[in-house]
Amino acid sequence: MSMKRTKQRTYNFRDGDQPLALGQKAREPGKTWAQWTEGQPEEAFGAYSLKTRYSKGQLVSHPTFGKGAVIAIHDSHVEVLFADAKRRLGHAMA
């Protein structure tokens, strides 16, 4: 006597995409570095400092990485989008 087994469903995801969990919203594509910095005056970019508390959308000027925009806030780190890459930098805790 043989047992009938159902075939497992396979998914073809591109570029590492994963299925969304129940109740999870799809991510909207974020702005590019050029969209954040285009047309902004030099005065809009504040000097980066570990002692400063940053908010999302704030523009920073880093001595090594150049101009960037804060795209995400974590407890003791911020994600900053620079021209060449996205980087995690420290910032002051509230």
QUILINPE-V82727 format. One record per residue. N is the residue number from 0. SS is DSSP state (hx for helix, st for strand, lp for the rest). PSI is psi in radians with two decimals (999 if undefined). Layout:
n & ss & psi
N & SS & PSI
N & SS & PSI
This chain:
n & ss & psi
0 & lp & 2.26
1 & lp & 2.60
2 & lp & 2.33
3 & lp & 2.18
4 & lp & 2.44
5 & lp & 2.56
6 & lp & 2.33
7 & lp & 2.45
8 & lp & 2.35
9 & lp & 2.63
10 & lp & 2.45
11 & lp & 1.68
12 & lp & 2.45
13 & lp & 2.48
14 & lp & 0.65
15 & lp & 0.18
16 & lp & 2.54
17 & lp & 2.71
18 & lp & 2.62
19 & lp & 2.46
20 & lp & 2.84
21 & lp & 2.30
22 & lp & -0.03
23 & lp & 2.38
24 & lp & 2.61
25 & lp & 2.49
26 & lp & 2.43
27 & lp & 2.47
28 & lp & 2.39
29 & lp & 3.01
30 & lp & 2.66
31 & lp & 2.95
32 & hx & -0.71
33 & hx & -0.68
34 & hx & -0.63
35 & hx & -0.73
36 & hx & -0.29
37 & lp & 2.24
38 & lp & 0.09
39 & lp & 2.33
40 & lp & 2.79
41 & hx & -0.58
42 & hx & -0.33
43 & hx & -0.36
44 & lp & 1.92
45 & st & 2.59
46 & st & 2.35
47 & lp & 2.42
48 & lp & 2.48
49 & lp & -0.37
50 & lp & -0.08
51 & lp & 2.45
52 & lp & 2.16
53 & lp & 2.77
54 & lp & 2.81
55 & lp & 2.34
56 & lp & -0.14
57 & lp & 2.45
58 & st & 2.36
59 & st & 2.75
60 & st & 1.98
61 & st & 2.42
62 & lp & -0.51
63 & lp & -0.78
64 & lp & -0.25
65 & st & -2.61
66 & st & 2.49
67 & st & 3.03
68 & st & 2.38
69 & st & 2.11
70 & st & -0.27
71 & st & 2.59
72 & st & 2.31
73 & lp & 3.09
74 & lp & -1.08
75 & lp & 0.14
76 & st & 2.76
77 & st & 2.60
78 & st & 2.17
79 & st & 2.28
80 & st & 2.01
81 & st & 3.05
82 & lp & -0.62
83 & lp & -0.44
84 & lp & 2.93
85 & st & 2.32
86 & st & 2.62
87 & st & 2.16
88 & st & 2.68
89 & st & 2.72
90 & lp & 2.89
91 & lp & 2.50
92 & lp & 2.56
93 & lp & 999
